[in-house]
Amino acid sequence: MEKKKVEHLIMKAMSLKLIRGVIDDVSLSVDVVWVQPRVLAKNQINDLKERLQNWNGNIAKTIQTLQSETPELFVQ
């Protein structure tokens, strides 16, 4: 991404009070000291819960498959 585009994006986020910080043009850096917290509605939290549970289930299935097909990787 071009320097100007990044700078514009950071300045826009600062103007919308999404972040607070300092832009240092000399060192081409940004120090972000605060980020606007995000509030989730109950339905959004439930959706995240379901997605995480599904993800956890998929991981468990993958581990079982790996253990059954390549037991030598899990020798203790």
C-alpha positions in Angstrom: 0.0 0.0 0.0 1.3 3.4 -0.8 2.5 5.7 2.0 -0.1 8.3 1.2 -2.9 5.8 1.4 -1.8 4.5 4.7 -1.4 8.0 6.1 -4.9 8.9 4.8 -6.4 5.8 6.4 -4.8 6.5 9.8 -5.8 10.2 9.7 -9.4 9.2 8.9 -9.5 6.7 11.7 -8.2 9.4 14.1 -10.7 12.0 12.8 -13.5 9.5 13.4 -12.1 8.9 16.9 -11.6 5.2 16.3 -8.0 5.5 17.4 -5.8 8.0 19.2 -2.1 8.3 18.6 0.8 10.2 17.1 2.0 10.1 13.4 5.7 10.6 13.1 6.4 11.6 9.5 10.2 11.7 10.0 10.5 8.0 11.2 7.5 6.9 9.1 5.8 5.5 12.2 2.5 5.7 14.1 2.1 5.2 17.9 -1.4 4.2 18.6 -2.3 4.7 22.3 -6.0 3.9 22.3 -8.5 1.9 20.2 -12.3 2.4 20.3 -13.7 -0.7 21.9 -16.4 -2.5 20.0 -19.7 -3.5 21.6 -21.4 -6.6 20.4 -25.2 -7.3 20.6 -26.3 -10.6 22.1 -27.1 -12.2 18.8 -23.6 -11.3 17.5 -22.1 -12.9 20.7 -24.2 -16.0 20.1 -23.0 -16.2 16.5 -19.4 -15.9 17.6 -20.0 -18.7 20.2 -21.4 -21.0 17.6 -18.6 -20.3 15.2 -16.0 -21.0 17.9 -17.8 -24.2 18.9 -17.8 -25.4 15.3 -14.2 -24.5 14.9 -13.3 -26.4 18.1 -15.2 -29.4 16.8 -13.4 -29.3 13.5 -10.0 -29.1 15.3 -11.0 -32.1 17.5 -11.9 -34.1 14.4 -8.7 -33.2 12.7 -6.7 -34.3 15.7 -8.5 -37.6 15.8 -7.9 -38.1 12.1 -4.2 -37.3 12.5 -3.9 -39.6 15.5 -5.5 -42.5 13.7 -3.7 -42.1 10.4 -0.3 -41.1 11.7 0.1 -42.4 15.3 3.9 -42.1 15.1 3.5 -38.3 15.4 1.8 -38.7 18.8 4.2 -41.1 20.6 4.9 -39.9 24.0 
